[in-house]
Amino acid sequence: MSDTKLLCPWISMLFEPLNESHVSKLLAFELENRKHFESFIEPRSESFYSLSGVQKHIVDLQNLSGESFVLLANGVVLARANIKSIQSKGNAEIGYRVGKRATGKGIGTACVKHLVSVAKELGLNCLSAFVINNNPASEKVLLNNGFHLDLCIPNGFKHQGKSFHGFKYLRAVA
């Protein structure tokens, strides 16, 4: 776990491994930011947005090969971050969600930096991340954390009836 101070000196932020004690806080975060997230990515199923839905989601994540974290400030979830699809060759994919009120404050960068640190501890070799071109802030976060463009998928993603280009970014873990 890392203790990170980013928003202001009197707010301490802490990454915690996601577990069942976070169910109500994570549900509050997802509900508060639902429209914000759905403006960039496909919506989650309606069944997710309940205590039992989030609890099932957490249990499902714990049963997969990967690591999941929440970033808390004063007990409130600001963001979540995941390492997923860990392969035997040491490759894995990352993803993160930053709440709307926390955007533009370095939280996404802190999430990816934390995931890179965890990847080093896990002995991983390479991280990948996918972004569609409706989210330039996410691309900037990846570039700021040493990722480079690996692949472009022209019009490879549909969201809200529109086609978007997809980009795969890679970063060696040293």
N, C-alpha and C positions, 0 to 999 in steps of 0.2 A: 504494500500500500504506500502511496505517496501523499505527502501533505503539500499542497500547492497553494500559493497565494497569488491570485491574479486580479480579481475584480477590484478589491481595495484592501488596504492593510488590515482592516479589522474583521474581514471575512475569511475564515479558514476553510479551505476546500480539501476534501479528502476522497480519494478513489477507494471504493470498497468492492470486493467481489460480490457480484449479484447473488442474492440468496432469498429464501422465502420470507425473511424478516423485512424485505423491501417491498412486499406486495402492494400495500396501500399507498406508499410513497411513489412507486413506479406507476400505479394506476392514475394517481393524481397528475403526475408528469405527462403521461400519455394523453389523458383527457384534455388537459390544459393546452397541449400543443398539437392536438389532432389535426386541426385545419392547416396549421403551419406545415406539418410533415406531409400531409396529403397534397400540398401545393407542389411538392417536389417528387414524391414517390407514390406508388400505388397504396391505397388504403389497406389497413389490416381488416380482418374479418370482424363483423359486429360482435361476435362472441368473445373476442379479445378484451373488450372494454367492460370488464366486470372483475371483481376480486377473484372469482374462480378462473376466469380467462387468463388473467395475468399470472396467477399461481401456476396454472398449467404451462404457460409460456416459459416461466422460470424453470420449472421442472424439466421441460423439454430441452432447454438450453443446457442445463446441467448434465443431461444424458448424451449430449453431442460432444464431439471432440473440439474443445475450444475453451476460451476464457471470456467471461462477461463481467463488466464492471458498471457501477453507477458512480457519478461524481456528485457528491453531496456538499452543500454549503448550509450550515446551520440546520441540518436535518432535512433539507429540501433537495430533491433531485434536480440538478441543472442540466445533466447530460448522461448519456449511457454510451458505452463503447464495448466492442466485441472483437475477439479473434476467433475465427471460425474456419471450418473446413481444413483443419490441420492434416496435412498429408505426410506419409512416411518419409518423403524426400526432404521434409523440413520446410515446405511451403504452406502458407496459410493466407486467408483473406481477412481483411479488417472491415469494420463498419462502425459508424457512430451516429448519434442523434443529439443535437444540441437544442435545448428549449429556446423558443423565440425570444424570451426576455434576456437570455444569455448570449445571443448572437453578437458578433462584432467585438467581443471582449477577450478573445484569445482562448476561449474554452475548447473549440474544435482542435486547435493546435495542441493544447494541453492533453486532450484525449488521445490524439494520434501519437504524441510523444510518449505517453504512458504505455500505449499498446506496443510501441517499438521497444521500450524498456522491458516489458513483460516477454516479448518475443525473444529478446536476447537471453533472458533468464531461462526460457524454455528450450534454448538451443536451436531456434528456427533459423533458416537460411534466407528466406525471401518472403516478403509480404506483398499482397496485391490488394487493390481497392478499385471499385468501379464507381464512375460518376456519369451522370447524363448532363448534357450541356444546358439544362435549365437551372443548374446549381453551381455557378462559377466560384462561390465562396468555398465550396468543398474542394474544388480543384486547387484553389490557392492554399488551403490548409495542407493538402498532400504535397504540393511543391515546396512549401515552407518546411516540411518534415523530410526532405530528401527523396521523395518519390519522383520518378520520371515516367513520361508517357510511353507506354508499350504498344498499345493497340487502339485504333479508332474503329468504331462500328457505325458507319453512316446510317442514319435513320433506323437504328437497330432497336429502339425502345419507343413504345407508345405510352403516353400518359395524358389523360383527360382529352383523348381524341386527337392528339397531336403527335407527330413523329419527332424524336430527338436523337441526336448522335450520342453514342455511348463511348466512354473512354476507360481503358484499363491502365492503371498506374502500377508500377513495381518499385520496390525498395529492397536492396540487399540489407540483411541484418548482420552487422559486424560486431 
